[in-house]
Amino acid sequence: MGYSNAGLFALCYASLMMTPIIEGKVLKGDGYGRKLGFPTANLDRKQFLKDKMDLPLGIYAGVAFLHHINKIRKTAIVIGPLDKKKAPKIEAHILGFKGRLYGKKLTLYPYKFLRPFEVFKTERLLIAQIKKDLKRVEKEVAAPVSL
């Protein structure tokens, strides 16, 4: 597989925490998260579907391993909603990350379920909830280790 020290650390941590591992390339999304002020990386779901992962739809606190820069970052992970093929959308807001990830490999480790996925009546309510979710991610996730 060819993991770096940071990648091996994330993989070992996930194993110890019995955390699912979601891996894929970042695809271009519709830009809605960026429009709201919370850009997300949308993951290709091929591996997720191949592994037949059965995670509840919702918001998770976890970490992301960014292979191209060999870094681990705190991450809010969204699994859902389901598309027309009944496959969940997978996206991640990587705290403190600035830049583009299109075409890059990303590994997500969702280890704390925060809440079920829901649809909000207004963007204002959605933004308020995202802010609460990000505060929880900041609190729930241990500081990433730089290796």
N, C-alpha and C positions, 0 to 999 in steps of 0.2 A: 504494500500500500504506500510506503514511502512517507511516513509522517515525520514532521520535525519534532523537536523537544516539546514545543507548545502543543502541537497536535497530539502527541503521545500523552501529555499531561491531561488534556481534555478527554481523551479516550479512556484513560485510567479512571479519571474522576467519574465519568459517566457510568463506567462499569461498577464502581463502588456504590454509586447512588442508584444503580439499577435503572438508569435513565435511557429512554429510547434515543436512538440516533437517527436523525433525518439529514440526508445528504443529497445535494444536487447542485446543478448550475443555476445561477441567477438569471431569470428571464425578465424582459421588459413587461411591466404591468400597465395598468391604466393611469397611473400617476395620482390616484386619489389620495393616498397617504401623504405624498409630497404636497399636494394642494392644501391639505389640512395642517401642514407643518410637521408631520411625522413621517418622513420617507421610509418606505419598506423595501426589503429585498424579497421578490417573489421567486419561490423555488420551483424548479422543474419537479414534477411529482412522480416521475417514472420509478425511481427507487422506492419511494414511499408506497406506491401501489404494488410494486413487485414484492416487497417485504410484507405486504398485507397488514400494514400497521393499522391498528384499531384504537386510535386515541380519541377520547371525547372531544367534540368540537368546542373550542373555547380559546381562552387567553392563558398563556403559560409564561412563567418566569424561567429563564434559563441562560445559557451562554451560546455564543456562536464562535466557531473557529474559522477565521478568515485565512484560507490557505495561502493566498498570494502575498500576504504581508506577515504571515506567521504570528498572528495575534489572536487572543481570546478576548471577547467583549461581552459584557452583560447585554442581555437581549430579551425583548418582549416578543413572544412567538404567538402568531395567530393561526389556528387550524380551523378553517371554515370561512365562509359557508360552503355548502355543496354546490357543485356546478351541475349542468344538465346531465352529465354522465354519472352523477352521484359520487364524484371524487371531491375531497375537500381542497380548497385553496390553502396554500401554505406560504405565509409571509412572515418577515421578521423586521422589527425596528431595532437596530443595533445602536445602543446608547453610546453617544459620543463619536460616532463614526461619520465622517464627511467624505464624500467621494462617490464614485460609480462602481457598481459591482457586476454590471451586465456581463454575462459569459464566464464569470469567475465561479470557482467551486466554493461552496459554503456548507459547513456542517453545523447543524443545530442540535442542542442538547436541552430539550424541555424537561425540567425536573420539578417544577411546582405548578400545579393547576391553580389558576387564580380565580377564574369564573367562567361560566358557560358563554358561548358566542350568543350575541343578541343584536337585533336591528334597532337602531335608535330613531326616534321621530324627527329629530333635527340634528344638523351638524353641530350646533352648539352643545347639545347634550352628549354627542359622540366625543367631541374634543374634551369636554370635562371628564368623561370616563377614561379616555386615553391618558390624560394627565394623572389620574388616580392610579391607573394600571402601572404607569411608568414609575411612580413613587414606590409602589409595591415591589416592582422588579428591583429597583435600586436597593430597597431594604432587604429583600429575600435572598438576593444573590450575593455570594461572597465576592470580594474584589478579585478580578482576574489576576493571574500571576504572569508576569513577563519572564519568559525564559530565553 
